[in-house]
Amino acid sequence: MAETDEKTYMQKLAILLPHLLAHNQEHARQIEKWILLAGQSGQAAVAHELTQAALLMEKIDGHLTAAITLLGGHDRHEHP
């Protein structure tokens, strides 16, 4: 792969990663709502599985954020 191509791919990745992070965070917020609804509906096992999924999504956020940092970017899309 030519150096120019690699630089172009890394530039695209630097743009893409914050969008992926924001998208993941939006899904995590949606899952949090379903965790509450499942719990309120007596579906403790479902709420538990969704909670486990949400925890994994937090780990994904950490890895995406680290990749963004390694590429010299910063996360402009993170929501507290």
mmCIF file as gemmi writes it, N, C-alpha and C atoms, coordinates in Angstrom:
data_model
loop_
_atom_site.group_PDB
_atom_site.id
_atom_site.type_symbol
_atom_site.label_atom_id
_atom_site.label_alt_id
_atom_site.label_comp_id
_atom_site.label_asym_id
_atom_site.label_entity_id
_atom_site.label_seq_id
_atom_site.pdbx_PDB_ins_code
_atom_site.Cartn_x
_atom_site.Cartn_y
_atom_site.Cartn_z
_atom_site.occupancy
_atom_site.B_iso_or_equiv
_atom_site.pdbx_formal_charge
_atom_site.auth_seq_id
_atom_site.auth_asym_id
_atom_site.pdbx_PDB_model_num
ATOM 1 N N . MET Axp A 1 ? 0.86 -1.186 0 1 0 ? 1 A 1
ATOM 2 C CA . MET Axp A 1 ? 0 0 0 1 0 ? 1 A 1
ATOM 3 C C . MET Axp A 1 ? 0.897 1.237 0 1 0 ? 1 A 1
ATOM 4 N N . ALA Axp A 2 ? 0.589 2.181 -0.824 1 0 ? 2 A 1
ATOM 5 C CA . ALA Axp A 2 ? 1.365 3.409 -0.905 1 0 ? 2 A 1
ATOM 6 C C . ALA Axp A 2 ? 1.154 4.242 0.346 1 0 ? 2 A 1
ATOM 7 N N . GLU Axp A 3 ? 2.169 5.014 0.695 1 0 ? 3 A 1
ATOM 8 C CA . GLU Axp A 3 ? 2.091 5.854 1.9 1 0 ? 3 A 1
ATOM 9 C C . GLU Axp A 3 ? 0.919 6.824 1.824 1 0 ? 3 A 1
ATOM 10 N N . THR Axp A 4 ? 0.66 7.355 0.643 1 0 ? 4 A 1
ATOM 11 C CA . THR Axp A 4 ? -0.46 8.287 0.461 1 0 ? 4 A 1
ATOM 12 C C . THR Axp A 4 ? -1.792 7.596 0.722 1 0 ? 4 A 1
ATOM 13 N N . ASP Axp A 5 ? -1.933 6.374 0.21 1 0 ? 5 A 1
ATOM 14 C CA . ASP Axp A 5 ? -3.17 5.62 0.444 1 0 ? 5 A 1
ATOM 15 C C . ASP Axp A 5 ? -3.371 5.359 1.934 1 0 ? 5 A 1
ATOM 16 N N . GLU Axp A 6 ? -2.279 4.965 2.608 1 0 ? 6 A 1
ATOM 17 C CA . GLU Axp A 6 ? -2.37 4.685 4.042 1 0 ? 6 A 1
ATOM 18 C C . GLU Axp A 6 ? -2.775 5.938 4.812 1 0 ? 6 A 1
ATOM 19 N N . LYS Axp A 7 ? -2.202 7.08 4.456 1 0 ? 7 A 1
ATOM 20 C CA . LYS Axp A 7 ? -2.549 8.337 5.122 1 0 ? 7 A 1
ATOM 21 C C . LYS Axp A 7 ? -4.021 8.667 4.889 1 0 ? 7 A 1
ATOM 22 N N . THR Axp A 8 ? -4.487 8.461 3.672 1 0 ? 8 A 1
ATOM 23 C CA . THR Axp A 8 ? -5.891 8.726 3.349 1 0 ? 8 A 1
ATOM 24 C C . THR Axp A 8 ? -6.803 7.822 4.177 1 0 ? 8 A 1
ATOM 25 N N . TYR Axp A 9 ? -6.443 6.544 4.288 1 0 ? 9 A 1
ATOM 26 C CA . TYR Axp A 9 ? -7.26 5.626 5.08 1 0 ? 9 A 1
ATOM 27 C C . TYR Axp A 9 ? -7.278 6.035 6.551 1 0 ? 9 A 1
ATOM 28 N N . MET Axp A 10 ? -6.146 6.452 7.064 1 0 ? 10 A 1
ATOM 29 C CA . MET Axp A 10 ? -6.086 6.857 8.469 1 0 ? 10 A 1
ATOM 30 C C . MET Axp A 10 ? -6.882 8.146 8.683 1 0 ? 10 A 1
ATOM 31 N N . GLN Axp A 11 ? -6.876 9.035 7.703 1 0 ? 11 A 1
ATOM 32 C CA . GLN Axp A 11 ? -7.674 10.258 7.809 1 0 ? 11 A 1
ATOM 33 C C . GLN Axp A 11 ? -9.163 9.913 7.83 1 0 ? 11 A 1
ATOM 34 N N . LYS Axp A 12 ? -9.545 8.986 6.968 1 0 ? 12 A 1
ATOM 35 C CA . LYS Axp A 12 ? -10.947 8.556 6.944 1 0 ? 12 A 1
ATOM 36 C C . LYS Axp A 12 ? -11.323 7.887 8.259 1 0 ? 12 A 1
ATOM 37 N N . LEU Axp A 13 ? -10.426 7.062 8.779 1 0 ? 13 A 1
ATOM 38 C CA . LEU Axp A 13 ? -10.682 6.388 10.046 1 0 ? 13 A 1
ATOM 39 C C . LEU Axp A 13 ? -10.818 7.395 11.186 1 0 ? 13 A 1
ATOM 40 N N . ALA Axp A 14 ? -9.987 8.428 11.168 1 0 ? 14 A 1
ATOM 41 C CA . ALA Axp A 14 ? -10.053 9.469 12.201 1 0 ? 14 A 1
ATOM 42 C C . ALA Axp A 14 ? -11.395 10.201 12.171 1 0 ? 14 A 1
ATOM 43 N N . ILE Axp A 15 ? -11.998 10.291 11.006 1 0 ? 15 A 1
ATOM 44 C CA . ILE Axp A 15 ? -13.315 10.916 10.871 1 0 ? 15 A 1
ATOM 45 C C . ILE Axp A 15 ? -14.412 9.928 11.26 1 0 ? 15 A 1
ATOM 46 N N . LEU Axp A 16 ? -14.249 8.671 10.866 1 0 ? 16 A 1
ATOM 47 C CA . LEU Axp A 16 ? -15.26 7.649 11.107 1 0 ? 16 A 1
ATOM 48 C C . LEU Axp A 16 ? -15.394 7.269 12.577 1 0 ? 16 A 1
ATOM 49 N N . LEU Axp A 17 ? -14.279 7.127 13.278 1 0 ? 17 A 1
ATOM 50 C CA . LEU Axp A 17 ? -14.33 6.624 14.652 1 0 ? 17 A 1
ATOM 51 C C . LEU Axp A 17 ? -15.21 7.452 15.59 1 0 ? 17 A 1
ATOM 52 N N . PRO Axp A 18 ? -15.133 8.789 15.573 1 0 ? 18 A 1
ATOM 53 C CA . PRO Axp A 18 ? -16.032 9.545 16.454 1 0 ? 18 A 1
ATOM 54 C C . PRO Axp A 18 ? -17.514 9.306 16.132 1 0 ? 18 A 1
ATOM 55 N N . HIS Axp A 19 ? -17.822 9.086 14.872 1 0 ? 19 A 1
ATOM 56 C CA . HIS Axp A 19 ? -19.207 8.787 14.498 1 0 ? 19 A 1
ATOM 57 C C . HIS Axp A 19 ? -19.631 7.418 15.038 1 0 ? 19 A 1
ATOM 58 N N . LEU Axp A 20 ? -18.729 6.439 14.937 1 0 ? 20 A 1
ATOM 59 C CA . LEU Axp A 20 ? -19.026 5.115 15.489 1 0 ? 20 A 1
ATOM 60 C C . LEU Axp A 20 ? -19.222 5.189 16.995 1 0 ? 20 A 1
ATOM 61 N N . LEU Axp A 21 ? -18.394 5.987 17.66 1 0 ? 21 A 1
ATOM 62 C CA . LEU Axp A 21 ? -18.517 6.152 19.104 1 0 ? 21 A 1
ATOM 63 C C . LEU Axp A 21 ? -19.863 6.776 19.461 1 0 ? 21 A 1
ATOM 64 N N . ALA Axp A 22 ? -20.234 7.829 18.774 1 0 ? 22 A 1
ATOM 65 C CA . ALA Axp A 22 ? -21.516 8.487 19.045 1 0 ? 22 A 1
ATOM 66 C C . ALA Axp A 22 ? -22.672 7.526 18.789 1 0 ? 22 A 1
ATOM 67 N N . HIS Axp A 23 ? -22.573 6.742 17.737 1 0 ? 23 A 1
ATOM 68 C CA . HIS Axp A 23 ? -23.619 5.779 17.399 1 0 ? 23 A 1
ATOM 69 C C . HIS Axp A 23 ? -23.741 4.719 18.498 1 0 ? 23 A 1
ATOM 70 N N . ASN Axp A 24 ? -22.615 4.222 18.961 1 0 ? 24 A 1
ATOM 71 C CA . ASN Axp A 24 ? -22.617 3.234 20.036 1 0 ? 24 A 1
ATOM 72 C C . ASN Axp A 24 ? -23.236 3.823 21.303 1 0 ? 24 A 1
ATOM 73 N N . GLN Axp A 25 ? -22.894 5.059 21.618 1 0 ? 25 A 1
ATOM 74 C CA . GLN Axp A 25 ? -23.429 5.702 22.817 1 0 ? 25 A 1
ATOM 75 C C . GLN Axp A 25 ? -24.944 5.897 22.718 1 0 ? 25 A 1
ATOM 76 N N . GLU Axp A 26 ? -25.436 6.197 21.531 1 0 ? 26 A 1
ATOM 77 C CA . GLU Axp A 26 ? -26.884 6.33 21.347 1 0 ? 26 A 1
ATOM 78 C C . GLU Axp A 26 ? -27.577 5 21.594 1 0 ? 26 A 1
ATOM 79 N N . HIS Axp A 27 ? -27.002 3.928 21.078 1 0 ? 27 A 1
ATOM 80 C CA . HIS Axp A 27 ? -27.575 2.608 21.327 1 0 ? 27 A 1
ATOM 81 C C . HIS Axp A 27 ? -27.537 2.267 22.816 1 0 ? 27 A 1
ATOM 82 N N . ALA Axp A 28 ? -26.476 2.63 23.487 1 0 ? 28 A 1
ATOM 83 C CA . ALA Axp A 28 ? -26.36 2.365 24.925 1 0 ? 28 A 1
ATOM 84 C C . ALA Axp A 28 ? -27.462 3.088 25.689 1 0 ? 28 A 1
ATOM 85 N N . ARG Axp A 29 ? -27.754 4.325 25.302 1 0 ? 29 A 1
ATOM 86 C CA . ARG Axp A 29 ? -28.842 5.07 25.963 1 0 ? 29 A 1
ATOM 87 C C . ARG Axp A 29 ? -30.187 4.381 25.729 1 0 ? 29 A 1
ATOM 88 N N . GLN Axp A 30 ? -30.392 3.859 24.531 1 0 ? 30 A 1
ATOM 89 C CA . GLN Axp A 30 ? -31.638 3.143 24.247 1 0 ? 30 A 1
ATOM 90 C C . GLN Axp A 30 ? -31.733 1.87 25.081 1 0 ? 30 A 1
ATOM 91 N N . ILE Axp A 31 ? -30.646 1.164 25.21 1 0 ? 31 A 1
ATOM 92 C CA . ILE Axp A 31 ? -30.642 -0.067 25.998 1 0 ? 31 A 1
ATOM 93 C C . ILE Axp A 31 ? -30.957 0.239 27.457 1 0 ? 31 A 1
ATOM 94 N N . GLU Axp A 32 ? -30.432 1.345 27.984 1 0 ? 32 A 1
ATOM 95 C CA . GLU Axp A 32 ? -30.717 1.72 29.379 1 0 ? 32 A 1
ATOM 96 C C . GLU Axp A 32 ? -32.228 1.856 29.604 1 0 ? 32 A 1
ATOM 97 N N . LYS Axp A 33 ? -32.921 2.43 28.652 1 0 ? 33 A 1
ATOM 98 C CA . LYS Axp A 33 ? -34.381 2.562 28.78 1 0 ? 33 A 1
ATOM 99 C C . LYS Axp A 33 ? -35.044 1.187 28.818 1 0 ? 33 A 1
ATOM 100 N N . TRP Axp A 34 ? -34.574 0.271 27.958 1 0 ? 34 A 1
ATOM 101 C CA . TRP Axp A 34 ? -35.155 -1.07 27.913 1 0 ? 34 A 1
ATOM 102 C C . TRP Axp A 34 ? -34.816 -1.875 29.156 1 0 ? 34 A 1
ATOM 103 N N . ILE Axp A 35 ? -33.679 -1.618 29.751 1 0 ? 35 A 1
ATOM 104 C CA . ILE Axp A 35 ? -33.329 -2.282 31.016 1 0 ? 35 A 1
ATOM 105 C C . ILE Axp A 35 ? -34.364 -1.922 32.07 1 0 ? 35 A 1
ATOM 106 N N . LEU Axp A 36 ? -34.678 -0.647 32.164 1 0 ? 36 A 1
ATOM 107 C CA . LEU Axp A 36 ? -35.671 -0.198 33.149 1 0 ? 36 A 1
ATOM 108 C C . LEU Axp A 36 ? -37.04 -0.809 32.875 1 0 ? 36 A 1
ATOM 109 N N . LEU Axp A 37 ? -37.451 -0.782 31.623 1 0 ? 37 A 1
ATOM 110 C CA . LEU Axp A 37 ? -38.762 -1.336 31.274 1 0 ? 37 A 1
ATOM 111 C C . LEU Axp A 37 ? -38.828 -2.839 31.533 1 0 ? 37 A 1
ATOM 112 N N . ALA Axp A 38 ? -37.768 -3.547 31.202 1 0 ? 38 A 1
ATOM 113 C CA . ALA Axp A 38 ? -37.752 -4.989 31.448 1 0 ? 38 A 1
ATOM 114 C C . ALA Axp A 38 ? -37.827 -5.275 32.943 1 0 ? 38 A 1
ATOM 115 N N . GLY Axp A 39 ? -37.076 -4.516 33.721 1 0 ? 39 A 1
ATOM 116 C CA . GLY Axp A 39 ? -37.111 -4.692 35.174 1 0 ? 39 A 1
ATOM 117 C C . GLY Axp A 39 ? -38.485 -4.396 35.755 1 0 ? 39 A 1
ATOM 118 N N . GLN Axp A 40 ? -39.1 -3.331 35.283 1 0 ? 40 A 1
ATOM 119 C CA . GLN Axp A 40 ? -40.433 -2.964 35.762 1 0 ? 40 A 1
ATOM 120 C C . GLN Axp A 40 ? -41.488 -3.976 35.344 1 0 ? 40 A 1
ATOM 121 N N . SER Axp A 41 ? -41.22 -4.712 34.293 1 0 ? 41 A 1
ATOM 122 C CA . SER Axp A 41 ? -42.162 -5.718 33.795 1 0 ? 41 A 1
ATOM 123 C C . SER Axp A 41 ? -41.911 -7.097 34.393 1 0 ? 41 A 1
ATOM 124 N N . GLY Axp A 42 ? -41.018 -7.17 35.351 1 0 ? 42 A 1
ATOM 125 C CA . GLY Axp A 42 ? -40.74 -8.441 35.989 1 0 ? 42 A 1
ATOM 126 C C . GLY Axp A 42 ? -39.827 -9.347 35.181 1 0 ? 42 A 1
ATOM 127 N N . GLN Axp A 43 ? -39.155 -8.801 34.199 1 0 ? 43 A 1
ATOM 128 C CA . GLN Axp A 43 ? -38.252 -9.577 33.347 1 0 ? 43 A 1
ATOM 129 C C . GLN Axp A 43 ? -36.808 -9.363 33.807 1 0 ? 43 A 1
ATOM 130 N N . ALA Axp A 44 ? -36.513 -9.847 35.015 1 0 ? 44 A 1
ATOM 131 C CA . ALA Axp A 44 ? -35.197 -9.63 35.606 1 0 ? 44 A 1
ATOM 132 C C . ALA Axp A 44 ? -34.084 -10.243 34.759 1 0 ? 44 A 1
ATOM 133 N N . ALA Axp A 45 ? -34.316 -11.421 34.203 1 0 ? 45 A 1
ATOM 134 C CA . ALA Axp A 45 ? -33.277 -12.07 33.398 1 0 ? 45 A 1
ATOM 135 C C . ALA Axp A 45 ? -32.986 -11.256 32.133 1 0 ? 45 A 1
ATOM 136 N N . VAL Axp A 46 ? -34.038 -10.718 31.538 1 0 ? 46 A 1
ATOM 137 C CA . VAL Axp A 46 ? -33.847 -9.881 30.349 1 0 ? 46 A 1
ATOM 138 C C . VAL Axp A 46 ? -33.092 -8.614 30.735 1 0 ? 46 A 1
ATOM 139 N N . ALA Axp A 47 ? -33.485 -7.99 31.836 1 0 ? 47 A 1
ATOM 140 C CA . ALA Axp A 47 ? -32.805 -6.781 32.308 1 0 ? 47 A 1
ATOM 141 C C . ALA Axp A 47 ? -31.33 -7.075 32.579 1 0 ? 47 A 1
ATOM 142 N N . HIS Axp A 48 ? -31.055 -8.241 33.141 1 0 ? 48 A 1
ATOM 143 C CA . HIS Axp A 48 ? -29.674 -8.627 33.424 1 0 ? 48 A 1
ATOM 144 C C . HIS Axp A 48 ? -28.866 -8.745 32.127 1 0 ? 48 A 1
ATOM 145 N N . GLU Axp A 49 ? -29.412 -9.428 31.141 1 0 ? 49 A 1
ATOM 146 C CA . GLU Axp A 49 ? -28.7 -9.595 29.875 1 0 ? 49 A 1
ATOM 147 C C . GLU Axp A 49 ? -28.473 -8.257 29.185 1 0 ? 49 A 1
ATOM 148 N N . LEU Axp A 50 ? -29.462 -7.398 29.224 1 0 ? 50 A 1
ATOM 149 C CA . LEU Axp A 50 ? -29.301 -6.068 28.631 1 0 ? 50 A 1
ATOM 150 C C . LEU Axp A 50 ? -28.249 -5.252 29.382 1 0 ? 50 A 1
ATOM 151 N N . THR Axp A 51 ? -28.207 -5.419 30.701 1 0 ? 51 A 1
ATOM 152 C CA . THR Axp A 51 ? -27.188 -4.745 31.508 1 0 ? 51 A 1
ATOM 153 C C . THR Axp A 51 ? -25.797 -5.225 31.114 1 0 ? 51 A 1
ATOM 154 N N . GLN Axp A 52 ? -25.666 -6.53 30.911 1 0 ? 52 A 1
ATOM 155 C CA . GLN Axp A 52 ? -24.374 -7.077 30.48 1 0 ? 52 A 1
ATOM 156 C C . GLN Axp A 52 ? -23.981 -6.507 29.12 1 0 ? 52 A 1
ATOM 157 N N . ALA Axp A 53 ? -24.949 -6.39 28.227 1 0 ? 53 A 1
ATOM 158 C CA . ALA Axp A 53 ? -24.682 -5.812 26.905 1 0 ? 53 A 1
ATOM 159 C C . ALA Axp A 53 ? -24.24 -4.353 27.048 1 0 ? 53 A 1
ATOM 160 N N . ALA Axp A 54 ? -24.903 -3.612 27.927 1 0 ? 54 A 1
ATOM 161 C CA . ALA Axp A 54 ? -24.55 -2.206 28.136 1 0 ? 54 A 1
ATOM 162 C C . ALA Axp A 54 ? -23.129 -2.072 28.682 1 0 ? 54 A 1
ATOM 163 N N . LEU Axp A 55 ? -22.741 -2.982 29.561 1 0 ? 55 A 1
ATOM 164 C CA . LEU Axp A 55 ? -21.379 -2.953 30.096 1 0 ? 55 A 1
ATOM 165 C C . LEU Axp A 55 ? -20.349 -3.207 28.993 1 0 ? 55 A 1
ATOM 166 N N . LEU Axp A 56 ? -20.662 -4.126 28.112 1 0 ? 56 A 1
ATOM 167 C CA . LEU Axp A 56 ? -19.758 -4.381 26.99 1 0 ? 56 A 1
ATOM 168 C C . LEU Axp A 56 ? -19.675 -3.177 26.062 1 0 ? 56 A 1
ATOM 169 N N . MET Axp A 57 ? -20.794 -2.484 25.892 1 0 ? 57 A 1
ATOM 170 C CA . MET Axp A 57 ? -20.796 -1.291 25.048 1 0 ? 57 A 1
ATOM 171 C C . MET Axp A 57 ? -19.911 -0.203 25.657 1 0 ? 57 A 1
ATOM 172 N N . GLU Axp A 58 ? -19.872 -0.115 26.991 1 0 ? 58 A 1
ATOM 173 C CA . GLU Axp A 58 ? -18.976 0.836 27.648 1 0 ? 58 A 1
ATOM 174 C C . GLU Axp A 58 ? -17.523 0.489 27.345 1 0 ? 58 A 1
ATOM 175 N N . LYS Axp A 59 ? -17.211 -0.801 27.334 1 0 ? 59 A 1
ATOM 176 C CA . LYS Axp A 59 ? -15.848 -1.219 26.996 1 0 ? 59 A 1
ATOM 177 C C . LYS Axp A 59 ? -15.524 -0.849 25.553 1 0 ? 59 A 1
ATOM 178 N N . ILE Axp A 60 ? -16.495 -1.041 24.682 1 0 ? 60 A 1
ATOM 179 C CA . ILE Axp A 60 ? -16.305 -0.661 23.284 1 0 ? 60 A 1
ATOM 180 C C . ILE Axp A 60 ? -16.018 0.837 23.189 1 0 ? 60 A 1
ATOM 181 N N . ASP Axp A 61 ? -16.772 1.641 23.938 1 0 ? 61 A 1
ATOM 182 C CA . ASP Axp A 61 ? -16.532 3.087 23.951 1 0 ? 61 A 1
ATOM 183 C C . ASP Axp A 61 ? -15.081 3.385 24.323 1 0 ? 61 A 1
ATOM 184 N N . GLY Axp A 62 ? -14.578 2.679 25.322 1 0 ? 62 A 1
ATOM 185 C CA . GLY Axp A 62 ? -13.201 2.898 25.757 1 0 ? 62 A 1
ATOM 186 C C . GLY Axp A 62 ? -12.198 2.579 24.665 1 0 ? 62 A 1
ATOM 187 N N . HIS Axp A 63 ? -12.431 1.491 23.959 1 0 ? 63 A 1
ATOM 188 C CA . HIS Axp A 63 ? -11.518 1.114 22.882 1 0 ? 63 A 1
ATOM 189 C C . HIS Axp A 63 ? -11.607 2.076 21.703 1 0 ? 63 A 1
ATOM 190 N N . LEU Axp A 64 ? -12.818 2.505 21.372 1 0 ? 64 A 1
ATOM 191 C CA . LEU Axp A 64 ? -12.97 3.479 20.285 1 0 ? 64 A 1
ATOM 192 C C . LEU Axp A 64 ? -12.301 4.8 20.654 1 0 ? 64 A 1
ATOM 193 N N . THR Axp A 65 ? -12.478 5.225 21.891 1 0 ? 65 A 1
ATOM 194 C CA . THR Axp A 65 ? -11.86 6.466 22.358 1 0 ? 65 A 1
ATOM 195 C C . THR Axp A 65 ? -10.339 6.358 22.316 1 0 ? 65 A 1
ATOM 196 N N . ALA Axp A 66 ? -9.808 5.205 22.728 1 0 ? 66 A 1
ATOM 197 C CA . ALA Axp A 66 ? -8.354 5.006 22.684 1 0 ? 66 A 1
ATOM 198 C C . ALA Axp A 66 ? -7.843 5.069 21.239 1 0 ? 66 A 1
ATOM 199 N N . ALA Axp A 67 ? -8.58 4.458 20.314 1 0 ? 67 A 1
ATOM 200 C CA . ALA Axp A 67 ? -8.178 4.495 18.906 1 0 ? 67 A 1
ATOM 201 C C . ALA Axp A 67 ? -8.195 5.922 18.372 1 0 ? 67 A 1
ATOM 202 N N . ILE Axp A 68 ? -9.21 6.679 18.759 1 0 ? 68 A 1
ATOM 203 C CA . ILE Axp A 68 ? -9.299 8.085 18.346 1 0 ? 68 A 1
ATOM 204 C C . ILE Axp A 68 ? -8.082 8.852 18.864 1 0 ? 68 A 1
ATOM 205 N N . THR Axp A 69 ? -7.744 8.627 20.114 1 0 ? 69 A 1
ATOM 206 C CA . THR Axp A 69 ? -6.6 9.301 20.72 1 0 ? 69 A 1
ATOM 207 C C . THR Axp A 69 ? -5.304 8.912 20.013 1 0 ? 69 A 1
ATOM 208 N N . LEU Axp A 70 ? -5.137 7.634 19.718 1 0 ? 70 A 1
ATOM 209 C CA . LEU Axp A 70 ? -3.931 7.167 19.036 1 0 ? 70 A 1
ATOM 210 C C . LEU Axp A 70 ? -3.777 7.777 17.647 1 0 ? 70 A 1
ATOM 211 N N . LEU Axp A 71 ? -4.883 8.088 17.027 1 0 ? 71 A 1
ATOM 212 C CA . LEU Axp A 71 ? -4.842 8.726 15.713 1 0 ? 71 A 1
ATOM 213 C C . LEU Axp A 71 ? -4.663 10.247 15.818 1 0 ? 71 A 1
ATOM 214 N N . GLY Axp A 72 ? -4.547 10.731 17.049 1 0 ? 72 A 1
ATOM 215 C CA . GLY Axp A 72 ? -4.297 12.158 17.249 1 0 ? 72 A 1
ATOM 216 C C . GLY Axp A 72 ? -5.553 12.991 17.308 1 0 ? 72 A 1
ATOM 217 N N . GLY Axp A 73 ? -6.683 12.327 17.386 1 0 ? 73 A 1
ATOM 218 C CA . GLY Axp A 73 ? -7.959 13.057 17.45 1 0 ? 73 A 1
ATOM 219 C C . GLY Axp A 73 ? -8.442 13.165 18.87 1 0 ? 73 A 1
ATOM 220 N N . HIS Axp A 74 ? -9.595 13.695 18.995 1 0 ? 74 A 1
ATOM 221 C CA . HIS Axp A 74 ? -10.265 13.743 20.283 1 0 ? 74 A 1
ATOM 222 C C . HIS Axp A 74 ? -11.745 13.516 20.027 1 0 ? 74 A 1
ATOM 223 N N . ASP Axp A 75 ? -12.416 13.067 21.041 1 0 ? 75 A 1
ATOM 224 C CA . ASP Axp A 75 ? -13.83 12.716 20.908 1 0 ? 75 A 1
ATOM 225 C C . ASP Axp A 75 ? -14.689 13.949 21.09 1 0 ? 75 A 1
ATOM 226 N N . ARG Axp A 76 ? -15.272 14.4 20.005 1 0 ? 76 A 1
ATOM 227 C CA . ARG Axp A 76 ? -16.161 15.572 20.06 1 0 ? 76 A 1
ATOM 228 C C . ARG Axp A 76 ? -17.609 15.18 20.25 1 0 ? 76 A 1
ATOM 229 N N . HIS Axp A 77 ? -17.891 13.868 20.204 1 0 ? 77 A 1
ATOM 230 C CA . HIS Axp A 77 ? -19.276 13.403 20.231 1 0 ? 77 A 1
ATOM 231 C C . HIS Axp A 77 ? -19.675 12.755 21.531 1 0 ? 77 A 1
ATOM 232 N N . GLU Axp A 78 ? -18.762 12.673 22.494 1 0 ? 78 A 1
ATOM 233 C CA . GLU Axp A 78 ? -19.092 11.963 23.725 1 0 ? 78 A 1
ATOM 234 C C . GLU Axp A 78 ? -20.128 12.729 24.511 1 0 ? 78 A 1
ATOM 235 N N . HIS Axp A 79 ? -21.055 11.972 25.051 1 0 ? 79 A 1
ATOM 236 C CA . HIS Axp A 79 ? -22.124 12.561 25.869 1 0 ? 79 A 1
ATOM 237 C C . HIS Axp A 79 ? -21.918 12.1 27.286 1 0 ? 79 A 1
ATOM 238 N N . PRO Axp A 80 ? -21.934 13.026 28.244 1 0 ? 80 A 1
ATOM 239 C CA . PRO Axp A 80 ? -21.719 12.632 29.645 1 0 ? 80 A 1
ATOM 240 C C . PRO Axp A 80 ? -22.822 11.749 30.161 1 0 ? 80 A 1
